C-alpha cells in the first residue's frame, strides 16, 4: 500500500481530496485487519474528535479533547489490568495493538487541539456549505487515521502533514528507495545484535546465590539493551514506512546530502552514547518527548518535570512498574542537573575528563537499565530483579546526591 501510494503520487495527478481519501481509507483498512473488532476504539475516538472540532470553540477545544481522549484511553488500560491481574485471563493481542494505536491517536488529536488553541491552525465551518466542510474535514481525518503512522508513529505535526500532502506535485521528494534500503539494513544489524544478546543471556542465567555482583549488573544491562533494541528496530521500520510513502524528507536539504530523518523517533548510536540521563530522555522516542514537552512541561508552572513524567506514566497505562520507572527517571533527571552543575568543572586534565565522561556514561546506562526493566516488566517482578542484582543502587545514589546538593550540604 505504501509503494502504491508513492507510485500514484508521482505518476498520476489525481486531486488532493482523493489523496487524503486514499490515506484515510488505507488507515481504516489497516486498523480492521490488525485489530479486528477493537478497531472501533480508534473509530470512536475519531468520531468524537470530528464532532468536537465542528462544535466547540477553538479556545476551549483542547481541554475537551484532552479530557475525553485520556479518559477513553485510561478506561481501556484499566480494563486490560483488570483482566490480567484480577481475572487472570489472557488478553487478546489485537486489544494490545488497538490500545497502543489509541495512545498514538491521543498524540495526534492533542497535537491538533493545541494547534487550534494556539492559532497555529484555523478551521471554519459553515452549515450552508457541506462540500467545504467535507473538504476541511478530510485532511483532519486523514491525519488522525494515516496508515503510515497508525501502528508505530512517529508524531508529525498537522501543518507539516498538510504541506507534505499538498507538495507532492509542487516539489516531489527524491526517490526514497536507497534510504529505505539502508535503514532496513540497520534494522537487520540491530536484530542480529539482539539475537546474540538473547543467546548470551539464556546461556548465562544469573543466580544470585553463586554469581558475582558484577555478573548480575552486566546480565541486567544486557536484558535492558535487548528490550531497548526492540524499540529502535520498531522506530526504524516505522521511519522506513513513512519514507517509502514520501514523508520525512527535509526540503531544505539539497545536493548529495538528502536528509530523510525528518520523522525519526531515535537513533541507536546517538541515543546510547548519551552521557547524561537528561540527554538520553530528550533523545529517546524523540517525537513523543517533544510532544510531552509541549503538552505538559511548557504549560505547567509547578514542578513541570515531575508533572511531565507523571503524565507519561498515566499515558503509558498506570502499571506498578510504570510508577516506579517513570518517577525514578524524573528524580534522576532532576539529580542530573544538580550533579553535573556541581561536578562538570572539577576535572582539569584530559584523562580526568575522559574518566569523568566514561563514569557518566556508565551511570546513565545503569539508570536507564533500571527504568527499562521496571517499565517493561510492568509488575513487581522488575523490582525483584533490581533488588537481586543491586543495580537499583545507582538511581538511589543519584537521588541521595540530589537531596544533598538540594540542601547545599556538599557546596
N, C-alpha and C positions, 0 to 999 in steps of 0.2 A: 504493500500500500504506500509506503514511504517513497520508493523509487517511482511508482506510478504517478504519485502527486508531483514529484520533481519533473518528470517527463512531460506531464500536462502543462506545467507552468512554463517550461522552456519552449515547447513546440506548439501548443495550442493556445491562442489568445482568447480564452473564454473569460466571461465577465468576472469582476471582483466578487460579486454576490455568489456566484457559483463556486468560487474558490473557498469562500467561507463555508458554504454548504458542504463541500467535499470534506473539509477538515472536521466539521461538526458531525456529519454522518459517519465518518471514519472513527471518531471517538466513541460514538454511541455503539457502533458495531463491535469495537474492541472491548468496551465495557460489558456488553452482553455475553460475548464469547468468554472473557476472562472471569467474570463474576457471576454469571447466570442471573438468578432472581435477585441477588444482592446488588445488582447494578441500579436497582430502584433507589438505593441510598443516594447515589450521585444525581439521578434524575430529579429526585425530590428536592435536593439542595439547589439544583439549577433552577427549578420551577419557582421556588421561594425567592431566590435571588432576582429573577426577572420581575416577579410581582413587586418586590420592594423597590427595585430600581425605577419601575414605572410609576410608583405611587408615593414614595417618601421623598421629602425634601433632601437635596444633596448634603446640606449642612448636618443632617441628623442620620443619614443613611448608614454611616459607618457603625454607629452604636447598635442599630437594629441588626445589620448583617453579622457583625461580630458576635453579638449575644446569641442570636438564633443558631448560627452555624456552629459555634462552640458547644452549645447545649446539645445539639443534634449529634455532633461527633462524640461528645463525652458519654451520651446515652449508650452508644454502641460500644465504646471502650469498656464501660462498666458492665454491659451485658456479656462481653467476652470474659471479663474477670469472674463474673458470677458463674458462668458455665464451666470455667476452668477450675476455680478454687472451691466453689460450694457444691456444684452438681457433679464435678469431676467427669464432665462429658467432653469428648473430642470436639473441637471447633472446626468447622469447615474451612479449608484453605481459601475457598472463594470469599468467605466473610473476611478473612485476614486481608486479602487483596483489596476488597472493597473499602475496608476501613483505612488501609494505607493510602488508597487513592482519594478517599474523603479528606484525609489530612492535607494532601497536596491541593485538593479543591479549596480547602479553607485558606490556604496561602493565596491562591489566585483571586478568590472572592474578596478577601480583606484587602488585598493589594488594589483592586478596582475601587473598593469603597473608600480607601484612603485617598486615591487619586481624585475621586469625586468630591470628597470633603475638602481637600486642599486645592481644588480647582485646577488640578493638573490635567483633568479630563472633564469635558462637559457633554451632557446629554439633554436634549429637549424633545419631549413627546407631545404631539398634537393629536387629539382624538379625531380630528377631521381628516387626517391623512394616515390611513393604516399602512399604506405602502412605505411611507417614510419611517414609520415606527418599526416595521419589519426590517427595513434596511439598516436601521441603527441597532436593532437587537441582534442581528446575525453576527456582527463582529464580537459582541459580548459573549454570546452563547458559544461561538467557535473558540474563543479564548479560554472559556471555562472547560470545554469538553475536547480540547485539541488532542488528537490521537498521539502526537509526538511527546506530550508531557503528562498524559493521563496516568500512566503507571509508574513513572520514575522521575518526573521533573526534567530539568531544573526549572526554577521560577524565572519567568520572563515577564517584564512589565507589560501592561496592556498597550501603552503607547508604542513600545518597541515592536510588539506583535503586529499591530496595525500597520506600522510603517514598513515592516518586512513584507507583509501580505500585499500592500499596495505597490511595493517597489520591485516585484519580481519581473515586471516588463520594463520599468523605467531604468533600473540598474541591476540586472540579474547578477547574482553572485557567481563566481567561477565554479567549475566542476569540483564537487567535494569528494570525489571517489578516492583520490590519492590520500587525502587527510583521513577519511574514514578507514581506509585500509591500514594506515599506520597506527591509528588508535585501536583498531581491533587486534593488531599485533601486540600492543601494550597490554590489552586485556588478557591475551593468551599468556604473556610472560608473567603477569600478576597471578593468574590461576595456576601456573606451573610452580611459582614460589609458594603459593598457598597449599598446594598438594604436598610439596616437600615438607613444609612445616607440619602439616597434619600427620604425615608419616612419622616424623621425629617425635611429635607429641604422643602418638599412640605407642611407639616403641619405648618411650621413657616416661611411663606414668609416674607422677610424683607421689611418693609415700612419705608423709611427714615423720614416720617413726624411724626410717632408716636413710633418708636423703638429707643432704646438706641444705641449709637455708638458701644459699646461692642457687642451688638447683631448682628450688621451689620458685624463686623470683624469676629465673630465666624461663621456667615452664609456663608461668602465668603470663609473662611478657609475650611469649610465642603464641599462646592461646588468644590473647587480645589482638595480636597482629593478624592472626588468621581471620578474626571477626572483622577487623578494620579493612582488610583486603577485599572482603566481600562487598563492602560499600564502595571502595574505589573502583572495582570492576563494574558494579551496577551503575555508578555515575558515568563511567567511560562509555558504557553501552548506551545509556540514555543520551549522552552527548553525541555519539555516533548517529543515533536515530534522528536527532534534531539537525545535525549537519547534513545527513543524507537528504533530508527534506528541504534543505536550503536555509535553515535557521542557524544563527550563531556566528555569522561572518561579520567582522568589523569592517564597515565601509571605509574607515579612514586608512586601513592598510592598503598598500599598493606595491607594485613591483613583485619581487620574488618573496617578500615577507607577507604572505597571505595568512592572516590570523583568523582561525576558526574557533577561537576559545571564548567567544562572546557569551556562550551559555555553558558554563562549567561549574561543577559543584566542588571540585577539588582535584589536585594533582598529588600522586603518591609521594614523589620525591620532595616537592616543595613543602608539603604538609608535614611529612615525617621528619624532616630536618629542622623543624622549629625548635628553638632552644628556650622558648618561654611558653608557659601554659596559656597566657592571653593570646599570644601569636598563633598557637595551634587552634584556639577557639575561633579566631577570625577566619582561618583558612579551612577548617573542617566544615563541610557542607556549606560552601560559601554563599550561595544564593539564599539559603534558609537563614544563615547568620545575618545577612543584610536585611532580610525581611523581619527578623526578630528585633534587630536594632531600630528599624523604622517603626514597627508596630508597638513596641514596649519601651525600649531603652530611651529613645528620644522623647517619649511622651510622659515618662514617669519623673516626678520631681523628688520623690523619696525612695531611696535605695534602688536606683534603676538597675544595677547589676543583678541583685538578688531577685528583683521582680521579673527580669528578663529570663533568668534561668528557672524561676518558679513557673512562669507561663510555659516555658519549654517543656517542663515535666508534665504539666496539665495537657498540653497539646500532644505529647507522646503517649499518654494513657494512664497516668497516675498509679503505676505499679509500685510496689515497695522498693524494688531496685532503682526505679526512676527517682524516687525521693532521695535516696542515699547518694546516687550517682550525680544527679544534677546539683544538689545542694553542696556536695563535696567539690564539684567543678567550680561552682560560683565562689566558694570560700577560697579555693586555691588560686583562682584568677585574681581575686582581691589581694591575696597574700603575695602574688607575683609582682604586683605594682609596688608594694611596700618593700619587698625583699630586694628587688633589682634597683630600686631607688637608693637603697642603703648600701648595696654591695658592688654596683657596676663600676664605681670609680676606685675601688680598693686595689684590684690587680694592677701592677705597674709594668712589669716586664712582659715580653711576648709569651714566654712559656706559661706564666701565670694566667694570662688572658686566655690562652689556649686551654689550660686546665679548667678555668672557670667556665668556658663555653661547653666543654665536654661534660662537666658536672651538671650544668644547667640542662643539657640535652637529656642526660640520664634521669634527672629529676622529673622533667616533662614527660618522658616516656613512662616512668613508673606511675605518675599521677593519672595519665590518660589510660594506662592499663587498668587501674582501679575503677575509673569511671566507666570504661567499656564493659568490664566484667559485670559490674553491678547493674548497669542499664540493659545489657543484652540478655543476661540470665533472668532479670526482672524480679526474681523471688529471693528467698533467704539463702539459697544455695550459693549465690555470688558472694554474700557476706561471709559465709563459712569458708569459702576458698581464700578470701582475703585474710582471714584470721589464721588459717593453717599455714600460709606461706609468708606471713609477716610483711607482705608488700603494702598492706594498709598503713604501715608506719610512715611511709613517705608523705601522703597527704596530711596525716596527723602532725608531723613535724612542721610542715608548711603552715598549717593553721596555728600551731603554737607560736611560730615565729611571727605570724601576723598579729597575734594578741600581744606579744612582747613589744613589737615595733609600734603598734597602735597606741599603746600606753607609754611610749617613749622610754621603755626600760633599757633598750640597747643603744639609745642615742647618747 
